[in-house]
């Protein structure tokens, strides 16, 4: 897709760890990484106010500082500078090739693109409805795959710095999900930010980031049932030959909108829900925010007649639990890789549409999370059937990306907190985003992608639903 007229690429470059600072290493994907190689990448945008920066100041002052600190950051987060290596089937389809791996070699690097954009910065950082495809030029592409004689090499990280002259800039990050989950990606961003802000790698800045140092040892994840081999062997040979991560495409009929739910509103919802169902054991900010969107989405589909002709009356919500602290023994919170455990919640549609739909939603969500975290057989109990559960998903499924616990708005590179953060990868469909807020860590931001005909209906239903539980 050609770049829009209000968008200019100033520079294509590469970023890598300092020469000789990292030994060549490879990490075979484990069973928690294995679902991701064939799925879409993750896109994160962080906008920063910087009103006194023209193009020359940005390219001569800001960009060099970010480049230097990025190189130091990649020294520690070196798998991001490497590639995903996939081994396709050979001539004999009965011979299963080796499992994929993340491989770093001397000279590997990350694509870094510097751009300028004349779009309205205030428009892009608003909460009101905005055109989804306005953001796509700000999202870096991972790059094309390289096919060798017996392997496919796929980049796992790309970064783009986009200046809005005399207004601000945007840092865009795209990562292949097989390399890292949201926890690891946010640690990378915060490490990079602290190095930039505190001095580009001197002893003081290193001490400031010590708590974010990644643990890259995948042997910490135990897989006694060899689920990684089982999962990868089930991937069709034809799909392994593709492996090109999908790109975002123009979506003029979709609108991005942000809803903010305050701590006061959350507390009032909790009080109202517990008054009607005092036996609830897991009622949290997360379950309330997700429950609100789940119920409102079902009511919007019902109001617009989108359920007509659908024999399946099941509704599904998929969230994940970070397994790092819940393993036995726990692993470091900075484990680099994927450590996400799915919680798949199913219910009948009328259980969301009825008067106590929100109570049902938060009860189902909280119950699934509690059951997963407190399972006597451990956090990975039933992992051998996760794939089958996803394959049996009903047509109406909603998921959630992100978490307020990530504190994305703490990512300060030295120019203040982000004025807005956007999880653009929800545009691949069926997912809401959830994060903390810039002005109050107690409030939450909910990001959604809606069709034009859904927007007013959703806005009305969401406002009324929230009001009915907070008055």
C-alpha positions, 0 to 999 in steps of 0.5 A: 500500500502506497504511503499517504500524501501527508506521510514521508519516510525520512530514513531506513536504518538498522539497529543492533546490539553493540558489536561483540556484546552478545554471543550467538544463541538460539532458543527452541520455541516451547509449548507456550510460544508454539501457537503464535508463529502463524498468527498476526504480530502485535502493534503498539503505538505511543504518542508523545507531546514535543511541541518544540521539535521541527524536523532537523531538531528531531533527526539531529537530536532526538533520533540519535539519542533513541538510536544509541539507547536502543542499541544498548537495550538490544544488547540485553533484549537480544532475541528481539534483534534476531529472527524466528527460524521455521523449518518447513517439511521436506520431500517426505511429509512423514518426516516432521522437521525440527521445531521453530526457534528464535535465533540471534547471530552476530550482525542481526538487527532490527528495522528502524524507520524514521518518518514525518507526518502532517496529520492532526496530532490532536485527532490521533491522540483523542478518545472520540471515534477516529478512522482506524486506517489513519494509524496504519502508516505509523505501524512498522512492518516486520519485513519480508521473510527470507527463504533458505534451502531448508529454513524460513527466516522471519524478523521478530521486531520492527520500530518506527519513529514518526515526527509530527513537526512542532507537535510531537512524535510517535514510537511504533513497535511491532513484534512477532508474538512467538518471540514475546508476550505483552509483559516482555514487550512492555519491559523492553519498552520501559528498559529502552525508555529508562536508558534514554532518560537516564543517560544511555547506558552508564552505571546509573541508568543500568541500575535504574533498569536492573529490575527490568533485565530479561531472563531468556532461559526457556528451560524455566518453562517445564513441559513434561508432556512434550506439548510443544512437539505435539502442537507443532506436528499438528500444523499442516505442511502447507501452512508452514510454507506460508509463514508471512505475518499478515499486514494491516490493510485499509479499513475505511468503515472501521472506527477506533474509539476509547472509553474511560471507566473511572475508579469511582465508577468501578467501585460503584459497579462492584458495590451494586453487583455484590449487593445482588450477588454477595457470593461472588469471589473474584470481582476485579477491575479487569472482570468489570471492564471486560464484562461491560464490553462483553455485555454491550457487544452482545446487546449491540449485535442483538439490536442490529439484528446481527444474530438472525439466522445464527443457530449457535447461541453461544457467546465466548470470551477469551482472556489470558492469565500471566503464568510467571508468578503462578508456576511452581516454583514461580519464574522471574517476572521478567521472563522473556518469551510467552507465558500466557495461559488461556481462560476460555469462557462460554455462556448462553447469549440470553445470559448476557442480554437479560437484566443481570447480564453484567452480573453473569458476565463478571461471574463467568469471567471471574470463575474461569480466572479463579479456576485456572489460577487455583487448579490443584494440577497447576496453571497448565492443567488441561493444556493438551486440549487448549487447541481443540477448544479454540478450534471449537470456538463459536462465531461470536467471540470477544477477546482482550489485549493488554492489562492495566497492570502493564502501566504503559503510561509509565513509559517515559523516554525523558519527554514526559508520559505518553499522551496516548497509547494505542494497541493497533493489533486489535484491528485484526478483529474480535479484540478489545484493548485494556490499559491504565490511563495517563492521568490516573492509574486508578482509571482504565482505558478501553479501546475498541474497533467498531463499524460505523453502524455499530458506533452510536448504538454501542455508545448509547448502550455502554453509557446506559449500562454503566449508568444503571450500575453506578447510580 
